[in-house]
Amino acid sequence: HKQNSPNIQPQNFILQNVTEETSAENYSSILVENQRGQALIFQNDTLYFQLMSIQISGSTHYSILPKKEYFDLYQKVRYNLASNTVFVYPIFTQAAYDHNGFYDFYSGKCDEKCISIPIQYDIGGAVSTSSMIGTSVLTFLGYPYITDIDIDKNPDILKKYDRVIMLHSEYVTQKEFDAVTNHPNVLYLYPNAMYAQVATDYDKNTLTLIRGHGYPDSSIKNGFGWKFDNSPLEYDRRCDNWSLSKIDNGQMLDCSPGMRMLYDENLLMAIRG
């Protein structure tokens, strides 16, 4: 794991495993289905970025490319160095949704051996589960990033930053939960963050589900009992009427903004702070 390497761009990680069997296509419109089966159509000519769709092992991944007509906009909404902001890539959530991960356990496709899974280090999650479009946009605009692993190993790392942006950080350790919720200025950009507790074992390279998401008891929802849990809002992926609300240690967005970040200047400016 190489933190903040200038040669590593998260939006390009999804291309690392492209083989002759995979294909990339530049669509004139993008069809996105949310978890409730609602189809959302986005016209590519209205987006600030060229969105490329890549099929890898039966899953749809996306990569973004700049459009020359929006270069002035990129400068306007790009990372504000004076803000001393960092975003956190949810690498633990990426692992949870992977094959033979927690969701195969939840669905009964796998027994309890799937509640302890390999820790992942390479960024490359699916678009709807680990904030890949949001990650791609933020990285393109120059935002520095760290991952769950960086915080879990060194919770004090967040003290280096005046502002922290959390993405779809559904699965976090107790150390990460404490570090994030104790930071005074956090933007929770995606609903369903800080939802389930996991534990790491770096000697065994394992990530283990501890509590939450109906485990170990079906009555358990949020594994931390977090009073600001806004998970029901995650299914709004169009974000037509998005708003930010204040909580004890920052702000929360009331929808899943990945696609909206591709064409909403006001949202990008709000994220810039």
C-alpha positions as CSV (number, residue, x, y, z in Angstrom):
1,H,0.0,0.0,0.0
2,K,1.5,3.3,-1.1
3,Q,-0.2,6.3,0.5
4,N,-0.8,9.3,-1.7
5,S,1.6,8.3,-4.4
6,P,1.5,10.7,-7.3
7,N,1.6,7.8,-9.7
8,I,-1.6,6.2,-8.2
9,Q,-5.0,7.4,-9.3
10,P,-8.0,5.5,-7.9
11,Q,-10.0,6.0,-11.1
12,N,-7.3,4.0,-12.9
13,F,-7.2,1.1,-10.5
14,I,-10.3,-0.4,-12.1
15,L,-8.4,-0.8,-15.3
16,Q,-5.6,-2.8,-13.9
17,N,-7.3,-6.2,-14.4
18,V,-8.6,-5.5,-17.9
19,T,-7.9,-8.5,-20.2
20,E,-8.8,-9.4,-23.7
21,E,-12.1,-10.7,-22.4
22,T,-13.1,-7.3,-21.0
23,S,-14.4,-4.4,-23.0
24,A,-14.7,-0.7,-22.5
25,E,-17.4,1.4,-24.1
26,N,-18.1,5.1,-24.3
27,Y,-21.8,5.4,-23.8
28,S,-24.0,8.3,-24.9
29,S,-26.2,7.7,-21.9
30,I,-25.6,5.9,-18.6
31,L,-28.1,3.5,-17.0
32,V,-27.7,3.1,-13.2
33,E,-30.0,0.8,-11.2
34,N,-30.2,1.4,-7.5
35,Q,-30.7,-1.3,-4.9
36,R,-34.5,-0.9,-5.2
37,G,-34.5,-1.6,-8.9
38,Q,-35.1,1.9,-10.0
39,A,-33.5,2.8,-13.2
40,L,-31.7,6.2,-13.4
41,I,-30.6,7.4,-16.9
42,F,-27.9,10.1,-17.3
43,Q,-27.0,11.6,-20.6
44,N,-23.3,11.6,-21.1
45,D,-23.3,14.9,-23.0
46,T,-24.6,16.6,-19.8
47,L,-21.8,15.3,-17.7
48,Y,-18.6,17.2,-16.8
49,F,-16.6,14.1,-17.4
50,Q,-16.5,11.4,-20.1
51,L,-17.7,8.3,-18.3
52,M,-16.3,5.0,-19.6
53,S,-18.0,1.7,-18.7
54,I,-15.8,-1.4,-18.4
55,Q,-17.1,-4.9,-17.9
56,I,-14.7,-6.9,-15.7
57,S,-15.6,-10.5,-14.6
58,G,-19.3,-9.8,-15.1
59,S,-19.3,-6.6,-13.1
60,T,-19.7,-3.0,-14.4
61,H,-16.9,-0.6,-13.5
62,Y,-16.5,3.0,-14.5
63,S,-13.6,5.3,-15.3
64,I,-13.7,9.1,-15.9
65,L,-11.9,11.2,-18.4
66,P,-11.8,15.0,-18.7
67,K,-13.7,17.0,-21.3
68,K,-11.8,19.9,-22.7
69,E,-14.9,22.2,-22.6
70,Y,-14.9,21.9,-18.8
71,F,-11.3,22.7,-18.0
72,D,-12.3,26.1,-16.5
73,L,-14.8,24.4,-14.3
74,Y,-12.2,21.9,-13.1
75,Q,-10.1,24.8,-11.9
76,K,-13.1,26.3,-10.1
77,V,-14.1,23.2,-8.2
78,R,-10.7,21.6,-7.7
79,Y,-9.3,20.8,-4.3
80,N,-8.7,23.9,-2.2
81,L,-5.2,23.4,-0.7
82,A,-5.9,25.9,2.1
83,S,-8.7,23.7,3.4
84,N,-6.3,20.9,4.4
85,T,-8.9,18.3,3.5
86,V,-8.5,14.5,3.0
87,F,-11.0,11.9,1.9
88,V,-11.1,8.4,3.2
89,Y,-11.4,5.6,0.7
90,P,-13.6,2.8,2.2
91,I,-11.3,-0.2,1.5
92,F,-13.0,-2.3,4.2
93,T,-16.4,-1.8,2.6
94,Q,-14.9,-2.7,-0.8
95,A,-13.7,-6.0,0.7
96,A,-17.1,-6.6,2.4
97,Y,-18.9,-6.6,-0.9
98,D,-16.4,-8.7,-2.8
99,H,-17.0,-12.4,-3.8
100,N,-17.0,-14.6,-0.8
101,G,-17.4,-11.6,1.4
102,F,-20.0,-10.6,4.0
103,Y,-22.8,-10.3,1.5
104,D,-22.5,-13.9,0.5
105,F,-22.8,-14.8,4.2
106,Y,-25.9,-12.6,4.6
107,S,-27.6,-14.2,1.6
108,G,-26.8,-17.7,2.7
109,K,-24.4,-18.4,-0.2
110,C,-21.6,-18.9,2.2
111,D,-21.4,-20.1,5.8
112,E,-19.6,-18.3,8.7
113,K,-16.2,-18.7,7.0
114,C,-17.2,-15.6,5.0
115,I,-17.4,-13.3,8.0
116,S,-13.6,-13.3,8.1
117,I,-12.1,-12.2,4.7
118,P,-8.8,-11.1,3.3
119,I,-7.9,-7.4,3.9
120,Q,-7.6,-5.7,0.5
121,Y,-5.1,-3.0,-0.3
122,D,-5.7,-2.2,-4.0
123,I,-8.5,0.2,-4.7
124,G,-11.0,-1.2,-7.2
125,G,-14.5,-1.6,-5.8
126,A,-17.8,-1.7,-7.7
127,V,-19.5,1.6,-8.5
128,S,-22.4,1.3,-6.2
129,T,-20.8,-0.2,-3.1
130,S,-17.5,1.6,-2.5
131,S,-18.0,5.0,-3.9
132,M,-15.8,4.5,-7.0
133,I,-17.3,7.4,-9.1
134,G,-17.1,9.8,-6.1
135,T,-13.5,8.6,-5.5
136,S,-12.7,9.1,-9.2
137,V,-14.0,12.6,-9.2
138,L,-12.3,13.7,-6.0
139,T,-9.0,12.3,-7.1
140,F,-9.3,13.9,-10.5
141,L,-9.9,17.2,-8.8
142,G,-6.7,16.8,-6.7
143,Y,-8.0,15.7,-3.3
144,P,-5.5,13.7,-1.3
145,Y,-6.8,10.5,0.2
146,I,-6.0,7.8,2.8
147,T,-7.8,4.5,3.4
148,D,-9.5,2.8,6.4
149,I,-6.2,0.9,6.9
150,D,-4.2,4.1,7.4
151,I,-6.7,5.2,10.1
152,D,-7.0,1.8,11.8
153,K,-3.2,1.5,12.1
154,N,-2.7,5.2,13.2
155,P,-5.9,6.9,14.3
156,D,-4.0,10.1,15.0
157,I,-3.4,10.5,11.3
158,L,-6.7,12.4,11.1
159,K,-5.3,15.1,13.4
160,K,-3.1,16.2,10.5
161,Y,-6.2,17.4,8.6
162,D,-8.6,20.3,9.2
163,R,-11.4,18.5,7.3
164,V,-12.2,14.9,6.6
165,I,-14.5,13.5,3.9
166,M,-16.0,10.1,4.5
167,L,-17.5,8.2,1.5
168,H,-19.6,5.0,1.7
169,S,-17.7,3.9,4.7
170,E,-20.2,1.2,5.8
171,Y,-17.6,-1.1,7.5
172,V,-15.1,0.4,9.9
173,T,-13.2,-0.7,13.0
174,Q,-13.7,0.7,16.5
175,K,-10.5,2.6,16.2
176,E,-11.6,4.2,13.0
177,F,-15.1,5.0,14.3
178,D,-13.6,6.7,17.3
179,A,-11.1,8.7,15.3
180,V,-13.7,9.9,12.8
181,T,-16.4,10.7,15.2
182,N,-14.0,12.6,17.5
183,H,-12.7,14.7,14.6
184,P,-14.3,18.2,14.7
185,N,-14.9,18.7,11.0
186,V,-16.2,15.7,9.0
187,L,-18.2,15.7,5.8
188,Y,-20.2,12.4,5.6
189,L,-20.7,12.5,1.9
190,Y,-22.6,9.2,1.6
191,P,-25.4,7.8,3.8
192,N,-24.8,4.4,5.5
193,A,-21.4,5.3,6.8
194,M,-20.1,4.0,10.1
195,Y,-22.7,1.2,10.1
196,A,-21.0,-2.1,10.9
197,Q,-18.1,-2.9,13.1
198,V,-15.2,-5.0,11.8
199,A,-11.8,-6.0,13.3
200,T,-8.5,-6.4,11.6
201,D,-5.6,-8.8,12.1
202,Y,-2.7,-7.7,10.0
203,D,-0.6,-10.7,10.9
204,K,-3.2,-13.0,9.5
205,N,-4.4,-10.4,6.9
206,T,-8.0,-10.8,7.9
207,L,-11.0,-8.5,8.2
208,T,-13.7,-9.9,10.4
209,L,-17.3,-8.8,10.9
210,I,-18.0,-8.2,14.6
211,R,-21.3,-6.4,14.9
212,G,-24.0,-4.8,12.8
213,H,-26.1,-5.4,9.7
214,G,-28.1,-8.1,11.5
215,Y,-25.0,-9.8,13.0
216,P,-24.6,-11.6,15.4
217,D,-28.3,-11.0,16.1
218,S,-30.9,-10.1,13.5
219,S,-32.1,-7.2,15.7
220,I,-28.8,-5.4,15.5
221,K,-28.7,-2.7,12.8
222,N,-26.0,-0.2,13.4
223,G,-23.1,-2.0,15.1
224,F,-22.0,1.1,16.9
225,G,-25.5,2.3,18.0
226,W,-24.5,5.6,16.2
227,K,-27.2,8.2,16.7
228,F,-26.5,9.9,13.4
229,D,-26.9,6.8,11.3
230,N,-28.7,7.9,8.1
231,S,-28.7,4.7,6.2
232,P,-32.3,4.8,4.9
233,L,-31.2,7.8,2.7
234,E,-28.7,5.7,0.7
235,Y,-31.2,4.7,-1.9
236,D,-31.6,8.2,-3.3
237,R,-28.9,8.1,-6.0
238,R,-30.3,10.9,-8.1
239,C,-29.9,13.5,-5.4
240,D,-32.2,16.0,-7.1
241,N,-33.0,17.8,-3.8
242,W,-29.8,17.2,-1.9
243,S,-29.0,19.1,1.2
244,L,-26.4,19.1,4.0
245,S,-27.4,19.0,7.6
246,K,-25.3,19.8,10.6
247,I,-24.4,17.1,13.2
248,D,-22.1,17.2,16.3
249,N,-18.9,16.9,14.3
250,G,-19.6,18.2,10.9
251,Q,-22.1,17.7,8.1
252,M,-24.1,14.9,6.4
253,L,-25.4,14.7,2.9
254,D,-28.9,13.2,2.6
255,C,-28.4,11.1,-0.6
256,S,-25.8,9.0,-2.4
257,P,-24.0,11.6,-4.6
258,G,-21.8,9.5,-6.9
259,M,-23.6,10.3,-10.2
260,R,-24.6,13.8,-9.1
261,M,-20.9,14.7,-8.7
262,L,-20.5,14.2,-12.4
263,Y,-22.7,17.1,-13.4
264,D,-23.6,19.4,-10.4
265,E,-21.3,22.3,-9.9
266,N,-23.0,23.4,-6.7
267,L,-22.5,20.0,-5.1
268,L,-18.8,20.1,-6.1
269,M,-18.4,23.5,-4.6
270,A,-20.1,22.4,-1.4
271,I,-17.7,19.5,-1.2
272,R,-14.8,21.9,-1.8
273,G,-16.0,23.8,1.3
